[in-house]
Each structure stands twice: as C-alpha cells, then as structure tokens.
Amino acid sequence: MDANRYTVRVTKDDLVFSAGHFITFNGDECERIHGHNWRVAVEVDGPLDENEYVFDFIALRDLTRALVLELDHRMLLPARNPHIAVSEEGSNLVCRYRDRYWSFPKDECVVLPVSNTTTERIAEYLGDRLRGALADRGLAVPGSMRVMVEENFGQWATAHWPGG
Ligand SMILES: Nc1nc2c(c(=O)[nH]1)N=C([C@H](O)[C@H](O)COP(=O)(O)OP(=O)(O)OP(=O)(O)O)CN2
C-alpha cells in the first residue's frame, strides 16, 4: 500500500479576476475604493485514488474558473462588515461608511458573505464555494485543501482546510 501523500496544484492565466473593493482595517478605518487583478491557485493533498490522482486537475480547474468568472469585472462588497452598510436603492447597491457613500449598479456587484473583502476572506469564500460545488456534483470534497489568492505581486493569502 502507498502510504505517501501527494499534492496537486492548479493556477492558470485565466484563474485571475479583476475587481474593485475597499476594506476596513485597524478597527473602523476604511480604505479608498481601488481594484486588483487577483490571481487564484488551489491545492489539494491526499493519497492517490484509482486513477492515481490526488484529484482531477480538470475538475478543479473548471470549477475554480467558473467561480473566478463570477467575480471578474465586479465590485466586491462585504455583506457583514460592521462599519459598511450595504442596502438596495432601486437598481443600485449603496454602501455607506460614516459620511461617505458609494452607489453601484447591482449587476456589477457581488455581495460576498464576509465581514471584510480582504484577500484572506476572498480565499476562504472561494474555497467554501468550491467545496460546495464539488459536493453538489457528487465529487469527493478534499479533506486537505488550500486556496491561495494573490492580491498584488508577491502578496498572497491562503485559506486552509486542514482535514484529511
Ligand atoms: N493580509 C492582508 N493585508 C492587507 C490586505 C489584505 O487583504 N490582506 N489588503 C490591503 C489593502 O487592500 C491594500 O489596498 C492592498 O493593496 P496594495 O495595492 O497591495 O497596497 P499598496 O498601497 O502597497 O499598493 P501599491 O499600488 O503597490 O503601492 C492591505 N493589507
């Protein structure tokens, strides 16, 4: 029996999304609106299956790409930030922080179920969605997985699912 564990990793030129955001930090300070070209990589660890795969690259790549596309050319807004209130006003979403506000067409936004659109939380969101998408398709949900997101050159955040 093969007691070794292996890792597969996918990252591709099309696993990149260009989006706007602003975060709060140091308590209740709020950044100015800006954007990044976020790059995504996913790693799965485990033993080999009957195909001698840890996990099928193609399934991992295609599901990740679909999630990344949902965020591409969108404004990313936090649903649960204690300092940024997001509300619907007609066909727009209005975000209010103290006396500042921003209004965006709804269909150009993604409201993420996070408290802040930091790179760490975006990585966690993508990983949770990916795990849900695998389960919905009846595919194995990896015990041990990492989603890595690069916000700016050389600035990566990783969310871990340490099981398995
Ligand atoms: N661990 C984290 N640290 C920081 C995050 C984060 O998500 N996780 N985010 C930020 C801000 O969003 C900040 O705007 C990062 O943007 P960046 O362009 O990298 O910052 P700079 O001001 O240095 O930009 P340059 O264009 O490179 O000058 C901060 N920290």
The ligand as an SDF file (V2000), in Angstrom:
LIG
                    3D

 30 31  0  0  0  0  0  0  0  0999 V2000
   -3.0540   40.3970    4.9350 N   0  0  0  0  0  0  0  0  0  0  0  0
   -3.6140   41.3910    4.2200 C   0  0  0  0  0  0  0  0  0  0  0  0
   -3.0650   42.6020    4.2320 N   0  0  0  0  0  0  0  0  0  0  0  0
   -3.6120   43.5930    3.5160 C   0  0  0  0  0  0  0  0  0  0  0  0
   -4.7410   43.3490    2.7220 C   0  0  0  0  0  0  0  0  0  0  0  0
   -5.3030   42.0540    2.7190 C   0  0  0  0  0  0  0  0  0  0  0  0
   -6.3030   41.7720    2.0530 O   0  0  0  0  0  0  0  0  0  0  0  0
   -4.7150   41.1030    3.4780 N   0  0  0  0  0  0  0  0  0  0  0  0
   -5.2630   44.3450    1.9900 N   0  0  0  0  0  0  0  0  0  0  0  0
   -4.7690   45.5500    1.9840 C   0  0  0  0  0  0  0  0  0  0  0  0
   -5.3920   46.5980    1.1380 C   0  0  0  0  0  0  0  0  0  0  0  0
   -6.4700   46.1190    0.3520 O   0  0  0  0  0  0  0  0  0  0  0  0
   -4.3970   47.3550    0.2690 C   0  0  0  0  0  0  0  0  0  0  0  0
   -5.0650   48.1880   -0.6090 O   0  0  0  0  0  0  0  0  0  0  0  0
   -3.5470   46.4260   -0.5250 C   0  0  0  0  0  0  0  0  0  0  0  0
   -3.3280   46.9570   -1.7700 O   0  0  0  0  0  0  0  0  0  0  0  0
   -1.8910   47.1520   -2.3880 P   0  0  0  0  0  0  0  0  0  0  0  0
   -2.1790   47.6330   -3.7390 O   0  0  0  0  0  0  0  0  0  0  0  0
   -1.0810   45.9270   -2.2560 O   0  0  0  0  0  0  0  0  0  0  0  0
   -1.2830   48.2420   -1.4290 O   0  0  0  0  0  0  0  0  0  0  0  0
   -0.2660   49.3630   -1.7320 P   0  0  0  0  0  0  0  0  0  0  0  0
   -0.8330   50.5780   -1.1560 O   0  0  0  0  0  0  0  0  0  0  0  0
    1.0530   48.9510   -1.2180 O   0  0  0  0  0  0  0  0  0  0  0  0
   -0.2790   49.4430   -3.3040 O   0  0  0  0  0  0  0  0  0  0  0  0
    0.7760   49.7640   -4.3800 P   0  0  0  0  0  0  0  0  0  0  0  0
   -0.0580   50.0240   -5.5780 O   0  0  0  0  0  0  0  0  0  0  0  0
    1.6280   48.5230   -4.5520 O   0  0  0  0  0  0  0  0  0  0  0  0
    1.5440   50.9250   -3.8770 O   0  0  0  0  0  0  0  0  0  0  0  0
   -3.6310   45.9380    2.8150 C   0  0  0  0  0  0  0  0  0  0  0  0
   -3.0820   44.8180    3.5390 N   0  0  0  0  0  0  0  0  0  0  0  0
  1  2  1  0
  2  3  2  0
  2  8  1  0
  3  4  1  0
  4  5  2  0
  4 30  1  0
  5  6  1  0
  5  9  1  0
  6  7  2  0
  6  8  1  0
  9 10  2  0
 10 11  1  0
 10 29  1  0
 11 12  1  0
 11 13  1  0
 13 14  1  0
 13 15  1  0
 15 16  1  0
 16 17  1  0
 17 18  2  0
 17 19  1  0
 17 20  1  0
 20 21  1  0
 21 22  2  0
 21 23  1  0
 21 24  1  0
 24 25  1  0
 25 26  2  0
 25 27  1  0
 25 28  1  0
 29 30  1  0
M  END
$$$$
